[in-house]
Amino acid sequence: MSRPRVVIVGAGFAGYQTARILSRLTRNKADIVLLNPTDYFLYLPLLPQVAAGVLEPRRVTVSLTGTLPGVRLVLGEADDIDLEARTVHYTGPEGDGGTLSYDRLVLAVGSVNKLLPVPGVAEHAHGFRGLPEALYLRDHVTRQIELAASADDFKDCSARCTFVVVGAGYTGSEVAAQGQLFTDQLVRRKPLREGLRPRWLLLDIAPRVLPELDERLSSTADRVLRQRGVDVRTGTSVEEATSTGVRLSDGEFVDTRTLVWCVGVRPDPLVAGVGRPMERGRLLVDPYLQVPGHPEVFACGDAAAVPDLEKPGEYTAMTAQHAWRHGKVAGHNVAASFGIGTRRVYRHRDLGFVVDLGGVKAAANPLGIPLSGPLAGVVTRGYHLAAMPGNRVRVAADWLLDAVLPRQGVQLGLVRSWSVPLESASPELARVAGGPEKRAAVAASAAKTSAVRDPGNRPAPTSDDHAVPDPNKPAAPAPAPGPVRPAEGES
């Protein structure tokens, strides 16, 4: 008798934990397949420290094959799920397609950047959901400080060293806090014009920063941010973004070349095509994380609307803490469906939250006890080390080095602006020249013009040629005023 096959789509917090639990429980009694665009699990909470140069990129990436014994990794992005045929179709990293059949399916595709209908944002802002976006932001911020230091025009210098972050939740608050420290260190070696210093603006329409947390934690974070020099503006939003700045809801126009979009997340659009009941973009599941009508299908993480048994009538929030716990329950329940152990409902107890504000500052409330200052910083970093499934020694070593050595303020130039469009449905992947979508465009262009040849037997140019860059040629440099308009992206 062949072993049953479990296909897990997505290796974020929920998917990774599901695979880990299943691998331990089934002990090779099931064929576990993990479908993911990358070969690593990304520890998102530490991503702001990558953007600020505290941690090297590989520190927050944990090898899937190295930490999930008995799990087969398939590199690719799921693009269609057929519940009746029990198949998942995917596109590989080189544009080739494939199909996986399953006996059990776990949908843990996570979330992507949340978009709002604000003019210019899609063209000029960048999100913060993946490693490519963090690497781009680190390079971009470093470049702006270097250009500001050499600018002759005072207004241009001021605009380049002004950084706007929209969204004062976890991510936005940490990006602004870490960013202010990073740019302050950069200007020590590259002094700006007299009277100027890096300026970070943190905007949110909510009445306070970290509105989802207890007011004491919120006030602690607000105080630390303001003392550091961050211009915190609550009750304020962006009405328009341009290549030279942003217009705020109070009518002020802020000259800037940097707009970081951290307004929240939305479920991965893949789940909308499953054809089952949804709740605000999330796939409805029962307390056992199973899709009603399809007991062989489980969903967890940000893409699943999981009933909150602690708050009847509500669903669990889209947080890493819930996703991690969802994955644990999903792993046990999938194993139970094969007769291994017993299934369980998802029920949680709030253990508190931590927010790293850079340096030795943080805000935390472990087990409901509010903490601030260095003690909160120790608790926060201790929590992250305990939660990470790997790289703990390397992360701790980077923290130690950052405490005693200056950061390296250099551009790597690995990720360009057009490589990380805000509207991308795959923030974990940077777009590259000559990638699958470009090769498809090249093939289509060749098919259209194959009948028209010049005497040298070379294809005649068409009106679409400008949209198909030669992958063997280096990309053209970005225009000086600000970010390049991203390539057409997925919705």
C-alpha positions as CSV (number, residue, x, y, z in Angstrom):
1,M,0.0,0.0,0.0
2,S,1.4,3.4,-1.0
3,R,2.0,6.1,1.6
4,P,-0.6,8.9,1.7
5,R,0.7,12.2,0.3
6,V,0.4,15.5,2.2
7,V,1.0,18.7,0.1
8,I,1.7,21.8,2.1
9,V,1.5,25.1,0.1
10,G,3.6,27.8,1.7
11,A,6.5,27.7,4.2
12,G,5.8,30.7,6.3
13,F,5.1,30.4,10.0
14,A,2.0,28.2,9.6
15,G,3.4,26.0,6.7
16,Y,6.8,25.5,8.3
17,Q,5.4,24.5,11.6
18,T,2.9,22.1,10.0
19,A,5.7,20.4,8.1
20,R,7.8,20.2,11.2
21,I,5.1,18.7,13.3
22,L,4.0,16.2,10.6
23,S,7.6,15.1,10.0
24,R,7.9,14.3,13.7
25,L,4.6,12.6,14.1
26,T,4.3,10.5,10.9
27,R,7.9,9.1,11.0
28,N,8.0,8.4,7.3
29,K,4.4,6.9,7.3
30,A,3.4,9.7,4.9
31,D,4.9,11.4,1.9
32,I,5.2,15.1,2.9
33,V,5.7,17.6,0.1
34,L,6.3,21.3,0.8
35,L,5.7,23.7,-2.1
36,N,7.3,27.1,-1.7
37,P,8.9,29.7,-4.0
38,T,12.1,29.8,-1.9
39,D,14.2,27.1,-0.1
40,Y,14.1,28.9,3.2
41,F,11.7,29.9,6.0
42,L,11.8,33.7,6.6
43,Y,11.7,34.9,10.2
44,L,9.8,38.1,9.5
45,P,10.0,39.8,12.9
46,L,13.7,40.4,12.5
47,L,13.4,41.8,8.9
48,P,13.7,45.4,10.0
49,Q,17.1,44.6,11.5
50,V,18.2,43.4,8.1
51,A,17.1,46.6,6.5
52,A,19.0,48.6,9.1
53,G,22.2,46.6,8.7
54,V,22.1,45.0,12.1
55,L,21.7,41.4,10.8
56,E,23.0,39.9,7.6
57,P,20.2,38.5,5.3
58,R,21.0,34.9,5.8
59,R,20.6,35.2,9.6
60,V,16.8,35.5,9.2
61,T,16.5,32.6,6.7
62,V,16.3,29.0,7.9
63,S,17.0,26.2,5.4
64,L,13.9,24.1,4.7
65,T,15.8,21.0,3.6
66,G,18.3,21.4,6.5
67,T,15.7,21.6,9.3
68,L,12.7,19.5,8.0
69,P,13.9,15.9,7.8
70,G,11.6,13.6,5.8
71,V,10.0,16.6,3.9
72,R,10.4,16.9,0.2
73,L,10.8,20.5,-1.0
74,V,9.3,21.5,-4.4
75,L,10.3,25.0,-5.5
76,G,7.5,26.8,-7.2
77,E,4.4,29.1,-6.7
78,A,1.0,27.5,-6.6
79,D,-1.3,29.1,-9.2
80,D,-4.3,26.8,-9.3
81,I,-6.0,24.4,-6.9
82,D,-8.5,21.8,-8.1
83,L,-10.4,20.5,-5.0
84,E,-12.4,17.9,-7.0
85,A,-9.3,16.4,-8.8
86,R,-7.2,16.9,-5.6
87,T,-4.4,18.5,-7.5
88,V,-2.2,21.6,-7.1
89,H,-0.7,23.2,-10.2
90,Y,2.4,25.3,-9.8
91,T,5.0,27.3,-11.7
92,G,8.6,26.6,-11.1
93,P,11.4,29.2,-10.7
94,E,12.4,28.9,-14.3
95,G,8.9,29.1,-15.7
96,D,8.2,25.4,-16.1
97,G,4.9,24.1,-14.8
98,G,4.0,21.1,-12.7
99,T,1.2,19.4,-10.9
100,L,1.1,17.7,-7.5
101,S,-1.7,15.3,-6.4
102,Y,-2.6,15.0,-2.8
103,D,-4.5,13.0,-0.2
104,R,-4.4,15.8,2.3
105,L,-3.8,19.5,1.4
106,V,-2.7,22.2,3.8
107,L,-3.1,25.8,2.5
108,A,-0.6,28.1,4.3
109,V,0.1,30.6,1.6
110,G,0.2,33.6,4.0
111,S,-0.3,37.2,3.0
112,V,0.9,40.0,0.8
113,N,1.1,43.8,1.0
114,K,-2.2,45.5,1.5
115,L,-3.1,48.0,-1.2
116,L,-5.2,51.1,-0.9
117,P,-6.6,53.2,-3.7
118,V,-4.2,56.1,-3.1
119,P,-2.9,57.8,-6.3
120,G,0.7,57.1,-7.0
121,V,1.3,54.6,-4.2
122,A,1.6,51.6,-6.4
123,E,4.2,53.4,-8.6
124,H,6.3,55.0,-5.9
125,A,6.0,53.1,-2.7
126,H,7.6,49.8,-1.6
127,G,6.3,47.2,0.8
128,F,8.1,45.3,3.5
129,R,7.0,41.6,3.4
130,G,10.0,39.9,1.9
131,L,13.8,39.7,2.0
132,P,14.2,41.4,-1.4
133,E,12.3,44.4,-0.1
134,A,14.5,44.7,3.0
135,L,17.6,44.5,0.9
136,Y,16.3,47.1,-1.5
137,L,15.4,49.4,1.4
138,R,18.9,49.1,3.0
139,D,20.6,50.0,-0.3
140,H,18.1,52.7,-1.1
141,V,18.5,54.4,2.3
142,T,22.3,54.2,2.1
143,R,22.2,55.7,-1.4
144,Q,20.0,58.6,-0.4
145,I,22.3,59.5,2.5
146,E,25.3,59.4,0.2
147,L,23.6,61.5,-2.5
148,A,22.4,64.0,0.2
149,A,25.9,64.4,1.6
150,S,27.2,65.4,-1.9
151,A,24.2,67.5,-3.0
152,D,24.8,71.2,-3.6
153,D,21.1,72.1,-3.4
154,F,19.7,72.4,0.1
155,K,16.2,71.3,-0.9
156,D,17.4,68.2,-2.7
157,C,19.6,67.3,0.2
158,S,16.6,67.7,2.6
159,A,14.3,65.6,0.4
160,R,16.9,62.7,0.1
161,C,17.4,62.4,3.9
162,T,13.6,62.5,4.6
163,F,12.0,59.0,4.9
164,V,8.3,58.4,5.1
165,V,6.8,55.2,6.6
166,V,3.1,54.7,6.4
167,G,1.5,52.4,9.0
168,A,2.4,52.5,12.7
169,G,1.7,48.9,13.5
170,Y,4.5,46.4,14.4
171,T,6.3,46.6,11.1
172,G,6.1,50.3,10.5
173,S,7.1,51.2,14.0
174,E,10.1,48.9,14.0
175,V,11.2,50.1,10.5
176,A,11.1,53.7,11.6
177,A,12.8,53.0,14.9
178,Q,15.6,51.0,13.3
179,G,15.8,53.3,10.3
180,Q,16.4,56.4,12.5
181,L,19.3,54.7,14.2
182,F,20.8,53.4,11.0
183,T,20.7,56.8,9.2
184,D,22.1,58.6,12.3
185,Q,25.1,56.2,12.1
186,L,25.5,56.8,8.4
187,V,25.7,60.6,8.7
188,R,28.5,60.3,11.3
189,R,30.8,59.2,8.4
190,K,29.0,61.2,5.7
191,P,28.1,64.5,7.3
192,L,25.1,66.4,5.8
193,R,24.8,70.1,5.3
194,E,24.9,72.2,8.4
195,G,21.5,72.2,10.1
196,L,20.3,68.9,8.5
197,R,19.9,65.5,10.0
198,P,18.0,62.4,8.8
199,R,14.3,62.8,9.3
200,W,11.9,59.8,9.6
201,L,8.1,60.4,9.5
202,L,5.8,57.6,10.8
203,L,2.2,58.1,9.7
204,D,-1.0,56.3,10.6
205,I,-4.7,57.2,10.4
206,A,-5.2,55.5,13.9
207,P,-5.2,57.7,17.0
208,R,-2.0,56.1,18.3
209,V,1.0,54.0,17.3
210,L,0.6,50.2,17.7
211,P,-3.2,50.6,18.0
212,E,-3.6,46.8,18.3
213,L,-1.7,46.7,21.6
214,D,-2.4,47.7,25.1
215,E,-2.2,51.5,25.6
216,R,0.8,51.2,27.9
217,L,2.8,49.5,25.3
218,S,1.7,52.0,22.7
219,S,2.7,55.0,24.8
220,T,6.1,53.4,25.6
221,A,6.8,52.9,21.9
222,D,5.5,56.4,21.1
223,R,7.8,58.0,23.7
224,V,10.9,56.0,22.5
225,L,10.2,56.9,18.8
226,R,9.8,60.7,19.6
227,Q,12.9,60.8,21.8
228,R,14.9,59.2,19.0
229,G,13.8,61.9,16.6
230,V,11.1,60.1,14.6
231,D,8.3,62.5,13.6
232,V,5.2,60.5,14.7
233,R,1.9,61.7,13.2
234,T,-1.3,59.9,14.1
235,G,-4.6,60.6,12.5
236,T,-2.7,61.4,9.3
237,S,-2.6,59.5,6.0
238,V,-1.2,59.9,2.5
239,E,-3.5,61.3,-0.2
240,E,-1.1,61.2,-3.1
241,A,2.4,60.0,-3.9
242,T,4.7,61.3,-6.6
243,S,8.3,60.8,-7.6
244,T,9.3,63.9,-5.6
245,G,7.2,63.4,-2.4
246,V,3.9,62.7,-0.8
247,R,0.8,64.9,-0.1
248,L,-0.6,64.3,3.4
249,S,-4.3,64.3,4.4
250,D,-3.7,67.6,6.2
251,G,-2.6,69.2,2.9
252,E,1.1,69.3,3.6
253,F,3.4,68.2,0.9
254,V,6.6,66.4,2.1
255,D,9.6,66.3,-0.2
256,T,11.0,62.8,-0.1
257,R,12.5,60.1,-2.3
258,T,11.5,57.2,0.1
259,L,8.0,55.9,0.8
260,V,7.8,52.7,2.8
261,W,4.3,51.1,2.8
262,C,3.5,49.2,6.0
263,V,-0.3,49.7,6.2
264,G,-1.0,46.0,6.8
265,V,-1.4,42.8,4.9
266,R,-4.1,41.0,2.9
267,P,-4.5,37.3,2.4
268,D,-2.7,35.7,-0.6
269,P,-5.1,36.0,-3.6
270,L,-4.6,32.3,-4.4
271,V,-7.2,31.3,-1.8
272,A,-9.9,33.4,-3.5
273,G,-9.7,30.9,-6.5
274,V,-10.5,27.9,-4.4
275,G,-14.2,28.4,-4.7
276,R,-15.1,28.0,-1.0
277,P,-16.7,30.5,1.4
278,M,-14.5,33.4,2.4
279,E,-14.4,35.9,5.2
280,R,-12.8,39.2,4.2
281,G,-10.5,37.5,1.7
282,R,-9.6,34.6,4.0
283,L,-10.7,31.0,3.6
284,L,-13.3,29.9,6.2
285,V,-12.4,26.9,8.2
286,D,-13.8,25.1,11.3
287,P,-12.1,25.0,14.7
288,Y,-10.1,22.0,13.5
289,L,-8.8,24.1,10.6
290,Q,-10.6,22.0,8.0
291,V,-12.4,23.5,5.0
292,P,-16.2,22.7,5.3
293,G,-17.2,20.2,2.7
294,H,-13.6,19.1,2.1
295,P,-12.3,17.4,5.2
296,E,-9.1,16.5,3.3
297,V,-8.3,20.2,3.0
298,F,-6.8,22.2,5.9
299,A,-6.0,26.0,5.9
300,C,-4.0,27.9,8.4
301,G,-2.1,31.2,8.9
302,D,-3.0,34.5,7.4
303,A,-5.0,32.9,4.5
304,A,-7.4,31.2,6.9
305,A,-10.3,32.6,8.9
306,V,-10.0,30.6,12.0
307,P,-12.8,30.9,14.6
308,D,-11.5,32.4,17.9
309,L,-13.0,30.2,20.6
310,E,-11.9,32.7,23.2
311,K,-14.0,35.4,21.5
312,P,-17.1,33.8,20.0
313,G,-18.1,35.3,16.7
314,E,-14.6,36.6,15.9
315,Y,-11.7,35.2,14.0
316,T,-8.0,35.0,15.0
317,A,-5.9,37.9,14.0
318,M,-3.4,37.8,11.1
319,T,-0.3,37.6,13.2
320,A,2.8,35.4,13.2
321,Q,2.0,34.2,16.7
322,H,-1.4,32.8,15.6
323,A,0.1,31.4,12.4
324,W,2.8,29.5,14.3
325,R,0.2,28.0,16.6
326,H,-2.2,27.2,13.7
327,G,0.6,25.2,12.1
328,K,1.1,23.1,15.2
329,V,-2.6,22.3,15.4
330,A,-2.8,21.6,11.7
331,G,0.1,19.2,11.9
332,H,-1.5,17.2,14.7
333,N,-4.9,17.2,12.9
334,V,-3.5,16.1,9.6
335,A,-1.7,13.2,11.4
336,A,-4.9,12.4,13.2
337,S,-6.7,12.0,9.9
338,F,-4.3,9.1,9.2
339,G,-5.0,7.5,12.6
340,I,-1.9,9.0,14.3
341,G,-3.0,10.7,17.6
342,T,-6.2,12.6,18.1
343,R,-7.3,15.8,16.5
344,R,-7.7,19.0,18.5
345,V,-9.5,22.4,18.1
346,Y,-7.5,25.6,17.8
347,R,-7.6,27.4,21.1
348,H,-5.0,30.0,22.2
349,R,-3.9,31.9,25.3
350,D,-2.4,35.4,24.9
351,L,1.2,35.2,26.0
352,G,1.9,38.9,25.3
353,F,3.7,40.8,22.6
354,V,7.2,42.3,22.0
355,V,8.2,45.2,19.8
356,D,11.9,45.8,19.1
357,L,12.6,49.5,18.8
358,G,16.3,49.3,18.1
359,G,19.4,49.5,20.3
360,V,18.5,48.5,23.8
361,K,15.0,49.9,23.6
362,A,11.8,47.8,23.3
363,A,8.2,47.5,24.5
364,A,7.0,44.1,25.8
365,N,4.2,42.6,28.0
366,P,5.2,39.0,28.6
367,L,2.3,37.2,30.4
368,G,0.6,40.6,30.6
369,I,3.4,42.3,32.5
370,P,4.3,45.7,30.8
371,L,8.0,46.3,30.4
372,S,10.1,49.0,28.8
373,G,13.7,50.1,28.4
374,P,16.7,47.7,28.5
375,L,14.8,45.0,30.4
376,A,12.2,44.9,27.6
377,G,15.0,44.8,25.1
378,V,16.5,41.7,26.8
379,V,13.1,40.0,26.9
380,T,12.4,40.8,23.3
381,R,15.6,39.5,22.0
382,G,15.4,36.4,24.2
383,Y,11.9,35.8,22.8
384,H,13.1,36.0,19.2
385,L,16.1,33.6,19.9
386,A,13.7,31.1,21.5
387,A,11.2,31.4,18.7
388,M,13.6,31.0,15.8
389,P,13.9,27.4,14.5
390,G,17.6,27.9,13.6
391,N,20.5,30.4,13.3
392,R,20.3,31.4,16.9
393,V,24.1,31.5,17.4
394,R,24.6,33.5,14.2
395,V,21.9,36.0,15.2
396,A,23.3,36.5,18.7
397,A,26.8,37.0,17.2
398,D,25.5,39.7,14.8
399,W,23.9,41.4,17.8
400,L,27.1,41.3,19.7
401,L,29.1,42.7,16.7
402,D,26.6,45.5,16.2
403,A,27.0,46.5,19.8
404,V,30.8,47.0,19.5
405,L,31.4,47.8,15.9
406,P,30.1,50.4,13.5
407,R,27.7,49.2,10.8
408,Q,28.9,48.8,7.2
409,G,27.1,51.5,5.2
410,V,27.7,50.3,1.7
411,Q,25.3,49.5,-1.2
412,L,25.3,46.0,-2.5
413,G,23.2,46.9,-5.6
414,L,21.6,43.4,-5.7
415,V,17.9,44.5,-5.8
416,R,16.6,47.3,-8.0
417,S,13.5,49.4,-7.5
418,W,11.6,47.7,-10.4
419,S,12.4,44.3,-8.9
420,V,10.2,44.8,-5.8
421,P,6.9,46.3,-7.0
422,L,4.4,47.0,-4.2
423,E,1.6,45.1,-5.9
424,S,3.5,41.9,-6.2
425,A,1.7,38.7,-5.1
426,S,5.1,37.2,-4.4
427,P,7.0,39.6,-2.1
428,E,9.5,36.8,-1.2
429,L,10.8,36.9,-4.8
430,A,12.6,39.7,-6.6
431,R,11.9,40.1,-10.2
432,V,14.9,39.7,-12.5
433,A,15.5,40.7,-16.1
434,G,15.0,37.7,-18.3
435,G,12.8,35.9,-15.8
436,P,9.9,33.6,-16.8
437,E,7.5,36.5,-17.5
438,K,10.1,38.2,-19.7
439,R,10.9,35.1,-21.6
440,A,7.2,34.6,-22.2
441,A,7.0,38.1,-23.6
442,V,10.0,37.5,-25.8
443,A,8.4,34.3,-27.2
444,A,5.1,36.1,-27.9
445,S,6.9,38.9,-29.6
446,A,8.9,36.5,-31.8
447,A,5.8,34.6,-32.8
448,K,4.1,37.9,-33.9
449,T,7.0,38.9,-36.0
450,S,8.3,35.6,-37.3
451,A,6.8,36.2,-40.8
452,V,8.5,39.6,-41.2
453,R,12.3,39.4,-41.7
454,D,14.9,41.9,-42.9
455,P,17.6,40.9,-45.5
456,G,19.9,39.9,-42.7
457,N,17.3,37.4,-41.5
458,R,16.8,39.4,-38.3
459,P,13.4,39.9,-36.8
460,A,11.8,43.2,-37.7
461,P,11.3,45.5,-34.7
462,T,7.8,45.9,-33.3
463,S,6.0,48.3,-31.1
464,D,6.4,45.9,-28.1
465,D,10.2,45.8,-28.3
466,H,10.7,48.4,-25.7
467,A,8.9,46.2,-23.2
468,V,11.2,43.3,-23.6
469,P,14.7,44.1,-22.4
470,D,17.6,41.9,-23.4
471,P,18.3,39.8,-20.3
472,N,22.0,39.7,-21.2
473,K,22.3,43.5,-21.0
474,P,22.6,45.3,-17.7
475,A,19.5,47.2,-16.6
476,A,19.4,50.9,-17.2
477,P,20.0,53.1,-14.1
478,A,17.0,54.5,-12.3
479,P,16.1,58.1,-12.9
480,A,17.6,60.5,-10.4
481,P,14.4,62.1,-8.9
482,G,13.0,59.0,-7.2
483,P,11.9,55.4,-7.5
484,V,11.3,53.9,-10.9
485,R,7.7,53.0,-11.7
486,P,7.6,49.2,-11.1
487,A,7.0,46.8,-13.9
488,E,3.5,45.6,-14.4
489,G,2.8,43.3,-11.4
490,E,0.5,40.7,-10.3
491,S,-2.7,41.7,-8.6
